[in-house]
Amino acid sequence: MGITKTFGFAFKINEMADILKALGNPARLKIIQFLMDAPSSSCGDMIQVLPLAQSTVSKHLSELKRVKLIKGKTKGNNIYYTLNLVTWEKVKGFVLSDINRPKEE
């Protein structure tokens, strides 16, 4: 996100915008959905169910890691990914707090 788009907004708002932007991609949403059903999965596991090349899945995993929606743990030659529950709680808290916020007139 460019500096002109983030200037003047609180860190928390910019952080959440970055996270939500990362979620705005169908492949990344499918990866998240996959990890909900199959925690601790490798990229190789995911390419079995995604219509994407391994390199493309890896790029999406990198973006999800960058915004801390997932974590990776190396075991042997593979990285196994799980959801980062701390970040998911932040997203959940943000969305729910916004829903419950009184409407401005």
C-alpha positions as CSV (number, residue, x, y, z in Angstrom):
1,M,0.0,0.0,0.0
2,G,1.4,3.4,-1.0
3,I,2.3,6.0,1.6
4,T,-0.3,8.4,0.2
5,K,-3.1,5.9,0.8
6,T,-2.0,5.2,4.4
7,F,-0.9,8.6,5.6
8,G,-3.1,10.1,8.3
9,F,-4.7,6.8,9.4
10,A,-3.9,4.9,12.6
11,F,-1.5,2.0,12.4
12,K,-4.3,-0.4,13.4
13,I,-6.5,0.7,10.5
14,N,-3.6,0.4,8.0
15,E,-2.7,-3.0,9.3
16,M,-6.3,-4.2,9.0
17,A,-6.6,-2.8,5.5
18,D,-3.5,-4.7,4.5
19,I,-4.9,-8.0,6.0
20,L,-8.3,-7.5,4.4
21,K,-6.7,-6.7,1.0
22,A,-4.8,-10.0,1.2
23,L,-8.0,-11.8,1.8
24,G,-9.6,-10.2,-1.2
25,N,-8.1,-12.9,-3.5
26,P,-10.1,-16.1,-4.3
27,A,-7.0,-18.3,-4.2
28,R,-6.0,-17.0,-0.8
29,L,-9.5,-17.5,0.5
30,K,-9.4,-21.1,-0.7
31,I,-6.0,-21.6,1.0
32,I,-7.5,-20.3,4.3
33,Q,-10.5,-22.5,3.8
34,F,-8.2,-25.5,3.2
35,L,-6.2,-24.8,6.3
36,M,-9.3,-24.6,8.4
37,D,-10.2,-28.1,7.3
38,A,-6.6,-29.5,7.2
39,P,-4.4,-27.6,9.7
40,S,-0.6,-28.2,9.3
41,S,-0.6,-28.6,5.6
42,S,2.3,-28.2,3.1
43,C,2.2,-26.4,-0.2
44,G,2.3,-29.8,-1.8
45,D,-0.9,-30.8,0.0
46,M,-2.6,-27.6,-1.3
47,I,-1.6,-28.0,-5.0
48,Q,-3.5,-31.3,-5.0
49,V,-6.8,-29.3,-4.5
50,L,-6.0,-25.9,-6.0
51,P,-6.1,-25.3,-9.8
52,L,-2.8,-23.4,-9.5
53,A,0.9,-24.1,-10.1
54,Q,3.1,-24.7,-7.1
55,S,5.0,-21.4,-7.7
56,T,1.6,-19.5,-7.7
57,V,0.5,-21.2,-4.5
58,S,3.9,-20.4,-2.9
59,K,3.4,-16.7,-3.8
60,H,0.0,-16.7,-2.2
61,L,1.3,-18.4,0.9
62,S,4.1,-15.8,1.2
63,E,1.5,-13.0,1.0
64,L,-0.6,-14.7,3.7
65,K,2.5,-15.1,5.9
66,R,3.5,-11.4,5.3
67,V,0.2,-10.2,6.8
68,K,0.5,-12.8,9.5
69,L,-2.7,-14.7,8.7
70,I,-0.8,-18.0,8.6
71,K,2.4,-19.3,10.1
72,G,4.9,-21.8,8.7
73,K,6.9,-24.4,10.5
74,T,9.8,-26.2,8.7
75,K,9.9,-30.0,9.1
76,G,12.6,-31.6,7.0
77,N,12.4,-30.2,3.4
78,N,8.8,-29.0,3.8
79,I,7.0,-26.0,5.4
80,Y,3.8,-26.8,7.1
81,Y,1.3,-24.0,7.4
82,T,-1.3,-23.3,10.0
83,L,-3.7,-20.4,10.7
84,N,-2.3,-17.7,13.0
85,L,-5.1,-17.5,15.5
86,V,-3.7,-14.3,17.1
87,T,-4.2,-12.4,13.8
88,W,-7.6,-14.1,13.2
89,E,-8.8,-12.8,16.6
90,K,-7.7,-9.3,15.6
91,V,-9.7,-9.5,12.4
92,K,-12.7,-10.9,14.2
93,G,-12.5,-8.2,16.8
94,F,-12.2,-5.5,14.2
95,V,-15.1,-6.7,12.1
96,L,-17.4,-7.2,15.2
97,S,-16.4,-3.9,16.7
98,D,-17.3,-2.2,13.4
99,I,-20.6,-3.9,13.2
100,N,-21.5,-2.9,16.8
101,R,-20.3,0.7,16.3
102,P,-23.1,3.4,16.3
103,K,-23.8,4.8,12.8
104,E,-22.6,8.3,12.2
105,E,-25.3,10.7,11.0
